[in-house]
């Protein structure tokens, strides 16, 4: 049912681990132990795994089966929704809504099961006073052949809603021009960030003063040629490929990633993706989804910890569509590609073709030569199964049938982009506003209040604190920001914008000649040095030597002056004013930044920027409707 699609009982990495111990280890180690050529090693492992999979019932062991519409599952999901809807609590209505969306995903086009689910969803909309959304669901229910025996009930609901529209104020404020069932750009309420300095002539999404360098110690990395200030925007980049995570599939559009849970419509070819509009559904189908539709559910089910593998699949599907479904032409292009001459920082983005942009992703690091035999075999095992599923269930089958060159190219690209995505993927976050419960702030002691000041913003009109939490909703691959190396105490951070782009922003002054560092998910506040080291070695195959990992200081340091400033910032009614004051203090010449942790000011800066640019009041209806839930 709704929730994560990943199933630990059918985790491909667990299955591989068992098979490695039982039989694969001996076959692969013996075949590759005297082979110095890394590319040859991968070819040998592929041959061994292919030979094994020809006789091994992996479909049965992983319970792999075509993803088809199932009205029985749709009705079961709807029944669960009805049970929750019968309980007069707002949280239950939202849970019921997810079950109704799941029912819509499972149901066949034009079926009574789908019509009933749309009808149920209209009732949820009515509970929240979302009248236009209610009418849209009534329209969808009728378009899906809503049963005549229940038509009177639907008609009465429609009449009631139209009366309410005439007499009740809308939940959406007047400034929000939103037509349910249509794509709408999201608005943060703040001006979109812009580059802080002159843009590069050929790379207009990047400031001119940031350059790509390469040496034996750091490999490819980014360096600034001029002094930077905290808050400077250095790069604003679109992802090459991005993918909504499985737990958000009944909440957000799978294409534009808007939160539109009340009016989502399903893909007609699978039971996974939903869209805010026919426009987004058509764009997704054209740009990538038709090449992954038949395998997406099974890939999510078996993916386990290889989350980057999903981004790799999406990258291959996106690239294939951009090459006009021409595997032969794609193969010819790659055979003549000189990877040493490809750089996202040297190409002319103003005149870049789709193949140019793909090349910038194709040459991102895979770390294949650093992988041990077992880890490489695990990825080949996964890619081989996905390759077989694509040939069985998608348009790749006819294209590769009786053409081993094309089939090999498809596998090679899958393996390459699975590895690229594992080490280059970025999580895409949004900010969710969570209202503090009544009495919670009063009951909090003064010491804890001071600690919470970093994370609370007070509504100047209501005087109630609102906590903004960072939540992931997608994963993405970016050609330019993938060149940023890691530090556990970074000097730049990503700020995800509502239009899908990602801004890279300095979080402290950075001297000319200094390298720019991102963070790969190992926060010094949440993780100690040993945990960070294990994570980075396992996931990214390197040993971190940043200031935090070399320092023996593990305890957090709080500057009393910073704590006082942060308390005073909460007295300011506008977030723009808070940001200006924060940056003024952070950019003072005498300001000191430790090497072993980010300061409270830096955390506050990141939180403020994400609150301004990764949060849409248009999406966050629930702070309003939770206060005035309309029951009929």
N, C-alpha and C positions, 0 to 999 in steps of 0.2 A: 504494500500500500504506500501512500505518500510518505516522503522522507527519502533518505539516501537509497540510491539504487544499488550501491556497492553491497555485495553479499559475501561475508567472510567465509561462508560455507563453499563458495565457488571462486575463491581468490586464486587467480592464475599463478601468483608468486608462491603461494603455499603448495599448490599442486606441483609446480616446478621443483620446489625444495624437496618434496617427497621423491619425485622421480630422479632428481640429482643423486640422492643418496642411494637409491635402489639400482640405477643402471646408467644414467647419463654421465655421471662423473668419470667413471672408468673409461667409457668410450671416448669422451672428449679430451681428457687429460692425456691419455695415451697417444691420441692422434695429433696433439698440438705441442707436446712437451719439447720437441726439438725444432720447432718452427719459429724463426726469429722475425719473420715478416708479419706484422700485425694485420694487414689486409688479408693475407693468406689464412691467418688464424680464423678470422671471421667467416671466410668462405668454407673452411673445413667444418667449423661448428654448425654452419647452416646446413651443410650436406648431412651431417650426423643427425641433426634434429629433423630434417625433412624425412630421412629414412625411418626415424622413430615414429613420427606422426602418421606415416602411411599405414601403420599397423595399430596405432594406439587410439582407443575410442575417446578422443578428447571432447567430442560433442556431448557424449553421455556424462563424462566425468565433470564437465563444467556446466551441464544442463543448458547447452546452447541450442536455441531454436528460433526460427523466424519470428519477428515481431509483427503480430497481426492484431487487428481490431478484435475485441472480444466483448460482446454485449453482456455476457454473464458476469465478467469481472467489473464491467461498468455498473451493473445493477448492484453488485456487492459493495462497491465503493459508495454508491449513492445511499444504500441502506445505512452504512456507517455514518454518512453525513446527516441523514435524517435523525439518527439516534442522538447525535450531538446537538442538532438544531432544536430538538424537543426540550433541551435543557436551557432554561432562560438565563443564560450567562453570555456576556459578550465574547469572551475568549472561546467559548464553544462555537459561536457563530463563525468565527474565523477558522477554526479547525474544520467545521462542517464545510466551509467554502473550499478548503483544500481537497476534501474528499469529492466534492462536486466537480472540481476541476479535473481531478483524476478520472472520475466517471466519464467526463466529456472526452478526455484523451483516449480512453479505452473504447468508447462507443463507435459503432460504424456510422458513416455518413448517412443522414436521412433516417436513422433508426429512432424508435420510440425511446430507447434508453438515453440517447443524447438529448432529445427534446425534453424529457423529464428532468434531466440534470440542469439544463438551461432554465427550466421553470423553477427548480429549487434554488438556483443561484439568484434568480430575480427576487425570491423571498428574502434571501440574505441581504441583498442590496436595499430592500425596503426597510429591513430592521435598522440599517445604518443611515437611512434617510438619503440614500444615493439614488435619486429618482430617475435621472437620465440613464444611469447604468441599469436600473431595473427595467426600464422600457427597452433598452438594447437587448437584454436577455429575453424579454418577452418576444421581441422580434425574431431572435435566433431560435427560440423554442418553436415558434410557428413555422419558420423556414425549415425546421427539422421534422416537420410532420407531427406536431403536438397532438396527442390523441383527442378525438372529438368528445369523448366521455368526460374529459376534464377541462374542456374549453371554457365552460362557464366560470370556473374558478380563476382561470387566467384572465378572462375578460374583466371580472370584478377587480382583480388586482390592478389591471391597467387603468381602469376608471378611477380607482382610489388614488393611484399615483398621480394622475393628471389633475385631480382636485388638489392634492398636496402641493403640486408645483405652483398652482395659482395662489396658495395661501401661505406656504412655508418658505422661509429663506433657504437658498441652496447651501449645501455643505461646502462646495467649492466657492471661494470668493469670486467677485465679479471679474477680477483681473485675470483669472484662469480661463482661457478659452479652450475648452476641452470637449471634444465630441467623442463619446464612447464608441469603440470599434475602429477609431482612426488613430494613426500614428501621431504623436505629439512630441516635439522637442521638450526636454526638461529644462527647467530654469532654476538656478540656485538662488536667485534674488540678488546676486552680486555680479559685477562685471567680470567677464572671463579673464584669467591671467594672460599677460603678454610677456614676450621676451624682454628682459631688463636691459639688454645691450643690442648693438647692431647685429642683425642676423647674418649668417654666412651666406655669401652670394649664391652658392650652388646647393646649400642645405638650409633652406629658409626656416626650418623648424628648430634650428640650433643657433646659439649665439656664436659670433665669429671667434671669440677668445677661447673657446674650448676646442682642443685639438686631440686627435688620436695619435698616440705614441706606442712604441713597441720596444721591449728590451728583454733580456734573458731572465730578469727577476720577476717582473710583473706580467710579461706577455703583452697583449694588446690592452691598452688602458687609456683613460682620458685625463687630460691635464689642462688647467687654465693658464693662459698666458698673461692675465692681469688679475689684480686684486678683486675679490668678490665680497659682497656683503651678505649677511644673513637676510633671507627673504628674496634674494635674486632668483629670477626664473631663467634657467639656462637652456631648457629644451622642452618643447611641447610636441608630442609625437603620437601618431595613430598606430595602433597595433596592426601587424600583418594579419594575424589570426587571433580570434578570441572565442571563448567557449563558456557559456553559462554553466555553473556547477549544478550537479544533479538535484541538490536539495532546494534549489530556487526554481525548478521547472514549473511548479504550479503557482508561482508568485510573479515571475517576471517574463517579459517577452524574450524568447530565445535569440532574437536578432538584435533589436535595439537595446534590450536589457532594461527597458522601462518597467517599473512596478505597475502592473495593470491586472491584478488578481481577480477583479470583479467582472472583466469582460474578455478574458483570454479565449482564443479559438485554437483548435488543435491542428497539427499536421495530419493530413489524411493518409500518410504512408507509414507512420510509426506511432507509438504510444508514449513518446518521450517529450517531444518539443511542443510548446504552445506559443502563440504569437498575439500581440496586441491588435493586429490588423491584418487584413488580406495583403496589404502593401508589404509589410514586413515578412509575411509568410512567402510571398512570391520572390522577394529579394533573397531570402535565405536559400530557397530552393535553387535559384539561378546561380548564386555565388558559391555554394558548397553543399547544401544539405542533401541534394539528390544523390550524392556519391557516398554518403555516410548513413542515410536514413535507415537502411536495412540492417545495420550492424550496431547502431548507437546504443540500444538498450543492453545488448549482451556485452559490449565493451565496457559500459559503466558497471555492470554486475561483476565482472571478473577483474576489474582494473586493480583492486587492492591499493597498495601504496604507490603504484606507478601512475600517479595523477597526470604527470607530464605526457604520458602516452596518449591521453585523450586530446591534448593540445597538438600533439604530433599528427594524429589522425585528421584533426580539423585543418592543419596546415597543408597536408597533402591534398585534401579535398578542395581547399581554396585555390591552391596552385594549379591543380588539374583543370578547374573551371576557367582560370585565367589564361591557360594555354589552349583554350577552345577545345577541350577534351581530346587533344591530339597527343597521345602518348609517344607516337613515333617522332613527332616534332620536338617534344620535350626531351626525348632521349638524344636526338641530334644536337639540340642546344647544349645539353650538359656535357656531351662528348667533346665539344669544342670550347667549353668554358675553362678559362685559366683562373682558377680560384685565387691564386696569389695576387691577381690584379683586381680583384673585386673588393670594394670597401664601401660601406654605406656612407662613410665620411668623405669619400673622394668623388662619388658619382654625382651627376647633375640631377637633383630631384625635381627641378623645374621642368625637365623634359624626359623624365624617367618613364620607361615603358613598364608594363606589368612584369615582363621577364626580368628587367633590371631590378625591380623591387624584390622579386622573388630571389634573385641571386644574392642579394644582401642578407637574406635569411638563410639561404642554402649554405653559406660559408661560415655561419656561426659555429662556435666550438661544440664538438660532440663528446670530447674526453674519451673517445673509444680506446685510444692507446693506453690510457691509465687504468682501464677496467681489468679486473682479474677475470680469469676464464669463466668462473661461475656467474659473475654479474653480467658479462657479455652474453653468455649462453641464455641467461634468464630473459634478457631483452630480445634476443633472437627468437626464443620460444614464443614470447608474447606476440612479436611482430609476425611470426609465421602463422599463428592462429588467426590474427586479424586479417592477414593477407588471404588466407583461405576463405574466410567469411565474406570478404569483399568480392572475391571471384564467384562465390556461390549466390550472393544475394543482391548485387548491385550491377550497374552498367559496366563496371570494370570487367565482369566475366566475359561478355561477348567481345570486348576489345582485346582481351589477353588470350582468348581461346585460340589454341594452335599457334600462338606466337610467344615462344619462351623469352624472347628479348624484352617484350613489353611486360610480361609477367615478372621477370627479374627486376626490371626498372621499378615497378610498383613496390616490390618488397624492399629493394634498396632504399627507396625514398621513405618508406614507412620506418625502417630501422634508423635511418639517419635523423628523421625529424622527431622520432620518439626520444632519441638521445639528446638532440638539440633542445627539445622542450623540457626535458627533465632538469637541465642545468640553466636554462635561460628563461623559463616561464616566470611570469610575475602574477601575483594575485591582484585582482581588481576589487577595490573596496568601496563601499559607500558608508555614509554615516546615518545611523538610525537614532531618532530622538526617543528617549524613554523618560516619561514623566516620573519624578520622584514621588513615592507614595506619601499620602497625607501623614504628617507626624514624623516621617522618617528624618527630616532635617532637624527637627527640634530634639529628637532623641539622640542625635549624633553628638558625641562629646567634642570639645573644642579642638583637641589634637587631631582627631580624624577629619574634622571639618577643614582644617588647614591642608591636609593631604588631598582632600577632594576638590579643593579650589582649582586644581589644574584641570579638572574635568567638568566642572559645573559652569553653566552660563545661566544667568538669571533673567527671566522675562521681566522687562521693566514695567509692564503694565500689570501683570498678574502677581509678580513678586514670588513666583514659584520656580524652584530650580529644575532645569531640564538637563538630563544626562545624555550626551551624545556618544554612542558606542560605534566602534568601527567594525563592520561586518563584511566578509568577502562574498562576492556573488559571481565571480567569473575568474578565469585564468586567461592570460594573453601572452603573446610573443611579440617583442618590439625589436626591430633591427638595430636602432641606434643606442638606446639605453642598455641593451644587453652587453655593451662594451664596458660598462661600469664594473669595476672590481668591488670586492666585498670588504667591509670592515664592521666589526661588532659595535663600533662607535662611528657611524657614518657622518660625512659632512654634507651630503645631499640626501634628499628623500623624494619618493614619488608621491604626487598628489593626483589622484584619479579624478578627471573632470566628467561631468554628466553627459557630455557628447561622445564619450568613449576614448578621448585622448588622455594622455598622461603627461603631467608637467613635472620636471625635475627641478627642485628648489634647494638652494643652499640653506643650511640650518645653523651656520656660524660663519664668521669671516674666514675667507680662504685666501692664502697668499698666492701671488703669481708664481707659477712653476709647481704648485702643489697638485697632487693627484686627487681626482674626485672619487669618492667611495660611497657606494650604496650599501644597504644591509640585506642579506639574503634570508632573513627570518629568524636571526638569533639575537633577540633583544637582551641587553645586559641586565635589565631589571628582572626579566622573567627567567633567565637561564644563567647558571653558573658557568665558569670557564670550561670545566670538563664536559658538561652537557653540550655546550656550543661546539667544542672540538669534535665530539663524536658525530654530531649532526652534520657538520660541514664536511667531514671526511666521508661519511656514508653517502650523503646526497650530492656533494659537489667535488669530491675526490681531491681535496687539498687541505693543507694544514694552515690555519690562520695565524698570522704573526702580527696582528694589529696591536695597538697600545693596550687595549683591554685584555687581550690574551697573554701579553707579555707581563702585564702588571700583576702584582700579588695583592692588590687592593680589591676586595670583593664587596665591601660594604658600601652602601649608597651614601653620598655626601650631599647635604643640603646647605646652600648658602643662605644665611638669615636675611640678607638683603633681597635675594631673589624671592624668598617666601613672602616677604612683606610686599614686594612689588606685585606678586601674583594675587595677593589678597586685595590690594588696591585696584587692580584691573577689573575685578568683579563688580566694582562700584560704577563702572562706566556702562552706559546703556547700549552703546552701539559697538558691534564687533569690529567695524572698520577702525574705530578709535583705539580699541584695545590692541589691534594689530600694529598700528602706527607707534603707539607707546612701547610695545614690546620690542619692535625692531630698533627703535631709538636706543633703548637700553642695551640690546644685544650687540649693536655695532659700535659701542663706545670703545675707544682705543685701549683703555685699561682693562677691558673685560677679559676674564681668564676662562678657558675651556679645558676641562680635564681630558686626559687621554683614555681613561678607563671607563667613563660613562657619559651619557648625554646629561646635560643639566636640566633642571626643572623648566627653565625658560625654553630650552630647545624642544622639550616635549610639548610645552604649551603652544609654541609656534606651529608645530606639526598638527596638533589637535585643532587649532584655530583655522589653519588653512584648509584642512579637510572638512571642517564644519562649514566653511564658507563655500567650498567648491565641490564637495562630494556629497552634499545633502540637498535634496529637493523638497521644499515645502509642498509642492504639488503632489508628490508621491506619499507624503506622510499625512494621510487623512486621519490616522488613528488617534493622534493626540487630541483631535477635535471630536471625533465620533465617540471616543471612549468617555468623554465628559457628558455628551448629550446623546446617548444611544436612544433611538426612537423605537418604541415597541408598539406593535399594532396587533 
